[in-house]
């Protein structure tokens, strides 16, 4: 009987122990979310919508640094390059000679035309002098006719001869004008053999060499101005209310001095929106010294919401 009671007590004890363990486990599982929730503030807070709203107050556009005057100087006529006077990196002034083409044939033709012009001009002066003589003869004949010394036929003869000489004066005068125009044309062609700088700037490239035969419109030099420097960029149309002509913008360039920032002023805005990209082209000109910037660099333009 005692043995049966002992077994009963042992079974009750084991059951109570199992029940206690189950209750503890259940409480532990129920308390876990509470503990996690309590620990959540200790973790780094995720970025909220308000924290990313700040960059919306600024916009960065990219574009090249440009100059107004930048051009390939091309040959205006065909010829052989006889002399090159500048090299890349040479600073030039407007009208400065860059190279020469062979001009011997044109120079000879021009001299011949000048001689022809001078000959026609002398011939015209001779006709003018003769016209004055015939005009004087006609005036004398008219007076003699008034005195009834000569006949009407003699008077008309003097008159028509004087008129004919005036027509000769006009004819030779037109020949002189034609010769002078031809002379000017040859002079212009001769000037085309001299390649000159179209504006103040620097020679960026040379495409020719001495002795080379070039054709009309062939590239000879690339000349670019160095100032004023400008930056050309595009802006989405939704940001147009941020900027207007005359506003100042901040510009940086990766290839410039580290940490340097320059100021530029908007001088031009396109009046239309590009339908393909929905953007507007804007041009800003740098103010002050910008010695660390060069045409062709890529720049970043930083805009702030007004």
C-alpha positions in Angstrom: 0.0 0.0 0.0 2.9 2.3 0.8 4.5 1.5 -2.5 1.3 2.4 -4.3 1.1 5.8 -2.5 4.7 6.5 -3.2 4.2 5.9 -7.0 1.1 8.2 -6.9 3.1 11.0 -5.2 5.9 10.6 -7.6 3.5 10.8 -10.6 1.9 13.9 -9.1 5.3 15.6 -8.6 6.4 14.9 -12.1 3.2 16.2 -13.5 3.5 19.4 -11.5 7.1 19.9 -12.7 6.1 19.4 -16.3 3.2 21.9 -15.9 5.6 24.4 -14.3 8.1 24.1 -17.2 5.3 24.5 -19.8 4.0 27.7 -18.1 7.5 29.2 -17.9 8.0 28.5 -21.6 4.7 30.0 -22.6 5.4 33.2 -20.5 8.9 33.4 -22.0 7.4 33.3 -25.6 4.7 35.9 -24.7 7.2 38.3 -23.2 9.6 38.2 -26.2 7.8 40.8 -28.3 7.5 43.1 -25.4 11.3 42.9 -24.8 12.1 43.5 -28.5 9.8 46.5 -28.6 11.4 47.9 -25.5 14.8 47.4 -27.1 13.8 48.9 -30.5 14.7 52.6 -29.6 18.3 51.5 -29.0 18.7 50.5 -32.6 19.6 53.1 -35.4 16.4 54.7 -36.5 15.6 54.2 -40.2 15.8 57.3 -42.5 12.4 59.0 -42.4 10.7 60.8 -45.2 11.5 64.1 -43.5 15.2 63.3 -43.4 15.5 62.9 -47.2 13.4 66.0 -47.9 16.4 68.3 -47.4 18.2 67.5 -50.7 15.0 68.4 -52.5 15.9 72.0 -51.7 19.0 71.8 -53.8 19.7 70.7 -57.4 23.0 69.9 -59.1 23.3 70.2 -62.9 26.3 69.3 -65.0 27.6 70.9 -68.2 30.7 72.0 -70.1 32.7 75.1 -69.6 32.7 77.0 -72.9 33.7 80.3 -74.5 31.8 82.4 -77.0 34.6 82.3 -79.6 36.0 78.9 -80.6 36.4 77.9 -84.2 38.4 75.9 -86.7 40.2 78.3 -89.0 39.8 76.9 -92.6 41.5 77.6 -95.8 39.6 80.1 -98.0 41.3 78.9 -101.2 43.4 76.0 -102.3 47.2 76.3 -102.3 50.5 75.1 -100.9 51.5 76.0 -97.3 54.7 77.9 -97.5 55.1 79.1 -94.0 53.7 78.4 -90.5 54.1 81.1 -87.9 52.4 79.7 -84.8 52.2 76.5 -82.8 49.7 75.1 -80.3 49.7 77.2 -77.2 50.6 80.4 -78.9 48.5 83.4 -77.9 47.3 85.4 -80.8 45.6 88.7 -81.5 42.8 89.3 -83.9 44.2 89.6 -87.5 47.6 88.1 -86.5 49.2 86.0 -89.3 49.1 82.3 -88.6 50.3 80.8 -91.9 50.9 81.7 -95.6 50.0 79.9 -98.8 51.9 80.2 -102.0 50.8 83.6 -103.6 53.2 84.1 -106.4 50.7 83.5 -109.3 48.1 85.8 -107.7 50.7 88.5 -107.0 51.7 88.5 -110.6 48.1 88.6 -111.8 47.4 91.5 -109.5 50.4 93.5 -110.8 49.2 92.9 -114.4 45.7 94.1 -113.5 47.1 97.1 -111.7 49.0 98.0 -114.9 45.9 97.5 -117.0 43.9 99.7 -114.6 46.5 102.5 -114.9 46.4 102.3 -118.7 42.7 102.6 -118.8 42.7 105.4 -116.4 45.2 107.3 -118.6 43.1 106.6 -121.7 40.1 108.0 -119.8 41.9 111.2 -119.0 42.9 111.5 -122.7 39.2 111.1 -123.7 38.2 113.7 -121.2 40.8 116.2 -122.5 39.6 115.6 -126.1 36.0 116.0 -125.0 36.9 119.4 -123.6 38.5 120.4 -127.0 35.5 119.3 -129.0 33.1 121.0 -126.5 35.1 124.2 -127.1 35.0 123.7 -130.9 31.2 123.3 -130.7 30.9 126.5 -128.6 33.0 128.4 -131.2 30.9 127.0 -134.0 27.7 128.0 -132.3 29.0 131.6 -132.1 30.0 131.6 -135.7 26.6 130.3 -136.6 25.0 133.1 -134.7 27.2 135.5 -136.8 26.1 133.7 -140.0 29.7 132.8 -140.8 29.2 129.0 -141.1 26.5 126.9 -142.3 24.0 124.9 -140.2 25.6 121.6 -141.3 29.0 122.8 -139.9 27.4 123.7 -136.6 25.6 120.3 -136.3 28.9 118.5 -137.3 30.7 120.2 -134.4 27.7 119.4 -132.0 27.5 115.7 -132.9 31.3 115.2 -132.7 31.3 116.7 -129.2 28.4 114.4 -128.1 30.1 111.3 -129.6 33.2 112.1 -127.6 31.2 112.2 -124.4 29.9 108.7 -125.1 33.5 107.6 -125.5 34.3 109.1 -122.1 31.5 107.1 -120.5 32.6 103.9 -122.3 36.2 104.2 -121.1 35.0 105.1 -117.6 33.0 101.8 -117.4 36.1 99.9 -118.6 38.1 101.6 -115.8 35.5 100.6 -113.2 35.6 97.0 -114.4 39.4 96.9 -114.2 39.3 98.4 -110.7 36.8 95.7 -109.6 38.9 93.0 -111.1 41.9 94.4 -109.2 40.0 94.4 -106.0 38.9 90.8 -106.6 42.5 89.7 -107.1 43.6 91.6 -104.0 41.0 89.7 -102.0 42.2 86.4 -103.4 45.7 87.4 -102.5 44.6 88.2 -98.9 43.1 84.7 -98.7 46.6 83.2 -99.0 47.3 84.8 -95.6 45.7 82.8 -92.7 44.9 85.1 -89.9 43.4 84.8 -86.4 39.7 85.7 -86.4 39.8 86.9 -82.7 42.0 87.2 -79.7 42.7 83.8 -78.2 45.1 80.9 -78.2 46.0 78.3 -80.9 44.7 75.0 -79.5 45.6 72.7 -82.5 47.5 72.8 -85.8 46.3 70.5 -88.5 48.8 71.4 -91.3 52.5 71.3 -92.1 54.8 73.3 -94.4 54.7 72.1 -98.0 51.2 70.6 -97.7 48.7 71.2 -100.4 45.4 72.3 -98.9 41.9 72.6 -100.4 39.3 75.2 -99.9 37.5 74.8 -96.5 40.1 72.4 -95.2 40.9 72.9 -91.4 44.2 74.6 -90.7 44.1 75.6 -87.0 41.8 75.5 -84.1 41.7 78.8 -82.3 39.8 79.4 -79.1 39.3 82.3 -76.9 40.2 82.0 -73.2 37.7 84.5 -71.7 35.0 85.2 -70.7 34.4 81.6 -69.5 30.9 80.4 -69.4 29.1 77.2 -68.3 26.3 75.7 -70.3 23.8 73.4 -68.6 20.3 72.2 -68.8 17.7 72.4 -66.1 14.4 70.3 -65.9 11.5 72.6 -66.5 10.0 71.9 -63.1 12.9 73.9 -61.6 12.5 76.9 -63.8 10.9 78.9 -60.9 14.2 78.5 -59.0 16.3 80.7 -61.3 16.1 83.7 -63.6 18.5 85.8 -65.7 20.9 87.7 -63.4 20.9 85.2 -60.6 24.2 83.9 -59.2 25.0 80.2 -59.1 27.8 78.2 -57.5 30.0 76.2 -59.8 32.6 73.5 -59.1 34.8 71.4 -61.4 36.4 68.0 -60.6 39.5 68.9 -62.7 39.9 72.3 -61.1 41.8 73.1 -57.8 40.6 70.8 -55.0 37.8 72.5 -53.0 37.6 75.5 -55.3 34.2 77.0 -55.9 33.4 79.8 -58.4 30.5 82.1 -58.8 28.7 82.6 -62.2 25.8 84.8 -63.2 23.0 83.6 -65.5 23.1 85.6 -68.7 20.8 83.6 -71.0 17.9 81.2 -70.7 16.3 79.4 -73.6 12.7 80.6 -74.2 11.5 77.1 -75.0 11.5 73.7 -73.4 13.1 70.8 -75.2 10.1 68.4 -75.7 12.4 65.4 -75.9 14.1 65.9 -72.5 11.7 68.4 -70.8 14.7 70.6 -70.0 15.8 74.2 -70.7 19.3 75.3 -71.7 20.9 77.9 -69.5 24.1 79.9 -70.0 26.0 81.4 -67.0 29.2 83.5 -67.2 31.9 83.4 -64.5 32.8 86.5 -62.6 36.2 87.2 -61.1 39.4 85.3 -61.7 39.0 81.7 -62.8 42.6 80.7 -63.6 42.0 77.1 -62.6 39.3 76.5 -65.2 39.7 75.7 -68.9 37.2 75.5 -71.8 36.0 72.0 -72.2 36.0 71.0 -68.5 32.9 69.4 -67.1 31.4 71.5 -64.3 28.7 71.1 -61.7 26.2 73.9 -61.1 24.6 74.0 -57.7 21.2 75.6 -57.3 19.3 76.3 -54.1 15.6 76.6 -53.8 14.6 80.2 -53.3 
